[in-house]
Amino acid sequence: MLNLWNPGPGLPMAVALLTAFLLGMLHGITPDEHTWPITFSYSVGSYSTRGGLKAGILFSLSFTLQRALAAELAWYALVGPLMRGDVQFFIYAVVGIVMVVAGAYILRLGRNLHLLGFLEHWGRREESADPRPVPLSMTLVHGFVAGWGTGAFAVLVYTVLVPAMSGPAVAFLPGLLFGLGTMSTQALFGAFFGRCMERWRLNARDKACLARRMSGRTLLWGGLVFFLVGLAGQFLPLGRLYVVTPIRVHNLHQLGVGFFLVVVALFAVAFWSLRRSVRELTGPSKG
C-alpha cells in the first residue's frame, strides 16, 4: 500500500519507485526553497508560456541529475553529511550567491559590483539600460546546486526508498523518479508563471522589459536574503525554529526557515519588484 507520509522499510522495488515519483510530484507542488524561487524567477523573466515551461524543465532536469547521483551515493551510505543542519544553510548561502550573480547579469550591473556601498549604487545603475535576456541556462546551475539541500522528501528517498532497490546498479532510480516527478509539476508551474506575464496588456518591448526587470530584481534581492539567512544559519540555531501545522504533507506540516524564505521573502520581493517595474514602465517618467 502506498504511503506518501511515512513509507516504511522493506517496500517492493516497484512500490518504492512509484512512491518516489509521487513524492517528487508533491515536492514540486508544495512551497519549497529548493524549487519555487528558481522556477518562479526565471519563468517570469521568460514572459511566455513556452519560456516558463522551458525554465521549469531545465531547472528540474539538473535537479533530477543531482538527485539520481545523491541516491547512488546513499546506497553506499555517503550522504550522511548532507543531513547536517549547517550544511542546509550552507546550501542556502551558495544558492543565494548564484541568484545574486544571475540577477546582476540580467540587470546589467556588470562591473559595478562593489563590496562597500553597493546596494545604493545598484539601485541607481539598474535603470541605465534595458535588462539583458534572462539566461535560462543558469537554471541548470541552480537546479544542481539547490538539489544538494535536504528536507523530509530527500531523507525519505535516501533512507527508505534507496535501500528498497535490488542492488547498486539501480540504486539511482528513486532519485531519478523523484526528480522526474518534481519536473512534471515544476514545468506546469513554470508555464503558468510565464503565461501570467504573457497576458500583461503591454507592447512587446515593454512586456519584455517588465519581465526581465522583475526577474532580475527577484533573483538579486531574493538571493541576497538567501545568502544572509544561510550565513546566519552557520552561527545561529535557525534550524530549530519552526511551526507545526495539522497538515500531514511534507513541506506543509513543519514550516521552518525554508518555507518562510519562499512564502515571505521570495514573494514579498517579487511583489515589490513587480510594482516598481510597472511604475517605471507606465509612469510619467517612462521612456
N, C-alpha and C positions, 0 to 999 in steps of 0.2 A: 504493500500500500504506500502511495506517495505521501511524504510528509515534508513540506517545504519549511516548516518552522524548526523542527528538531529531528532531522533524519538520523536514524541510529546506525551503528556499525553492522557489518555483515549483509549489506544490501546486495542483491543480484546485480551483476555488472550493467545489464540493460536498464534496470530501475535507477541505478546511480547516474547513468548518463542522461536519462530523461530528467531526473531531478536537477542535474547540473544545468541543463538548458533552461528549464523553467525558473530556476533560481536566477539565472542570468537575465531573463526577461523581467523578473521582479526588480533586480538590481538596476536595470535600465529605466524602469518606471518610477521608482522611489527617488526622492531628492537625495543625491549622493555627491559628496565633494570631489569624488574621483571621476565623475562623468558629466553632470549637468553644467558646471561652469565652462568647460571647454566646448561642449556641443552648442550651448547657447551662444557663447561669444562669437564663435566662428560662423554659426548659422545665420545670425542677424547680419553679419558682415557680408554674406553672400547675396543678400536681398533677393533671393529667388527660391522657389520650392526645390528646384533641381540642385542648386548650390547648397541649400541646407541639408538635403538628403546626402549629398556627397560629403559634407562636413561630418555628419553623423557616422557615415560608413567608414571614412578614413580614420577618424578617431578610434572607432570600435575595432577596426582591423588591427592596428598596432596594439591596442589593449588586449585583443584576443591572442595575439602572438605572445605577449608578456605572460598572460595567464596560463597558456599552454606550457611555456618554459618553466614558470614557477610550479606548476603541477608536477612536472617531471622532477624538479628539484625536491618537491615534497615527498616523492616516492623514496628518495634517498635521505629523507629527514634533514634537508639542508635549508629549510625555510624558517627555522626557529628564530633567527634574529629579526625576521620581518614582524614577528608577533609582539615585539617590544614596543611599549608606548612611545618612547623617544624617537624610534625610527619613523613612526607615523607622522610625527611633527616635523621630522627632517624632510620627509616626502612633501609635506605642505610647503616647506620653505623652497625646495627645488622647483616644485610646480609653480610657485609664485614667481620665482625668477624667470622661468620660461614665459609665463604670461606677461610679465612686465616687458621683456625683450620684444615679444610679438606685438604688444600694444604700442611700444615705442616705434617700432618699424612702421606699423600701419599709420601712425600719426605723424610720420616724417620728423621724428625728434632728432634722428641722425647723430651728429657729433656733439649735440648739446646735452649729453648725459653727464652731468656734473654730480659729484658726491655731496657738495655743500650748496645749499640754496637752490637745489634743482627743482623742487616742486613748483615754486612760483615761476621759475624760468620756463618750465614745461607748459604751464598754463598760458603763458603769453605766446609761446612759439607754435603750439599745435595748430593755430588757425592761419599760419602764414602761407600754407599751401594745401591743396586738396590732399586728403589722405591717400596712401597707396592702396592698391587692391589687396584684399585680405589673403595672406599666403596659406591656403588650405593645407599645403604640405606640412605646415607646422603642427597640424593636428596629429600627425603621425608621431612626432616627438612627444607631444603632450600625452597621447594615449599610452605610450610605452613607459614614460616616467610615472604617470599617475597610477598605472596598474600595480606598481610595487607597494602602494598603500594597502593596508589590511583592515578589514572590518569583519562583521559577522558572516557575510557571504563568503569572503575569502577563507576564513577559518574553517567553514563547513567543507569547502572544496578541498582544502589541503589536508584536513584531519579525518574526514569521514568518507568523501567520495573517491579520492585518490586511492586509499587503501582497499577500496572495493574492486579495483582493477586487477586483472589476472596476472600482470607482470609489468616490468619496466618498459617494454615496447609499446604499451598502450596507456601508460600512466599519464601522459599528457592530455588524454581525451576529455576528462572532466573540465580541465581548464579551457580547452578548445571549445567545448559545447557551452560552457558558461559564457565565454566571450561572444560566441555567435548569438546566444540568447540576448545578451546585452545589446549587440548590434541591431537585432531585429526591432527593438523598441527605441534605441537612440537614433536610428535612421529616421524613424517616423517623427520623433520629436524635432530632429533637425529640419526635416521637410516642413513641419508645422511652423517653426520659428522663422524659417526663410519665407514661407508663404505670408506670414503676418507682415513682414517688411515689404514684400512684393505688392501688397494691396494698398500701400500708402498712396494717397492722391497727390503725387508729385511728379514732375517730369523726370525723365530717365537719369539726367545728370544729378539733380538734387537728391533723388532716391538713393543713388549710389553713394553720394557724399554723406547723406544721413546715416546709412547703414555702416559705412566704414568708420565714421567718427564714433558712432555708438559702440561698435565692436572694439575699436582701438581703446577707447576710454574704459570700457568694461574690463578688457584684458589688463590694461595698465594699472588702474586703481584697484580692481579686484585682486590682481596679482600681488600688489603691494600689501593688501590686507592678509592674503595667504602667507606671504613671506614673514610678516611681523608676527602672526599667530604661530607659525612654525618655529620662529626664533624664540618666542616667549615660551613655547612648549618644551624647549630644551632646559629651561631653568625653573619653570613653574609646573605644578601638578594639574595642568589643564585637562588631562585625560580623565581625571576623577570628577569632572564637572559634567553632569548630565541630568536629564529629566526623564522619568519613566512614564510611559503612557499605557493605556489598556489595549492599544492596537498591537496584535500579535503578528506583526510583519517586520522583518529585519529592516533597519534604517528608519523605521517609524515607531518602534517600541521603546528604544532607548535613544533619546535625542541628545547627542553630545555636541562638542565644539564643531565637528564637521558639518552637522546639519545646519547650525546657525551660520556657518560660513556660506552655505549655499542660499538658504532662505533669506537671511538678513543681509549679509554683506553683498553677495552677488547681485541679488535683485534690487537692493537699495541703490547700489552703484549703477546698475542697468537703467533703473527708472530715472536717476539723476542725469545720466548721460543722454538718455532719450530726450528729456525735457530741454536740456541745454542745446543739444544738436538741432532740435526742431526750432527752438527760438532763434538760433543763428541763421537758419535757412529761410525762415518765414518772417523774421522781424524786419524792422526798418533799416537795419544795417546790412541786410543781405546784399551780396554781390561785391 
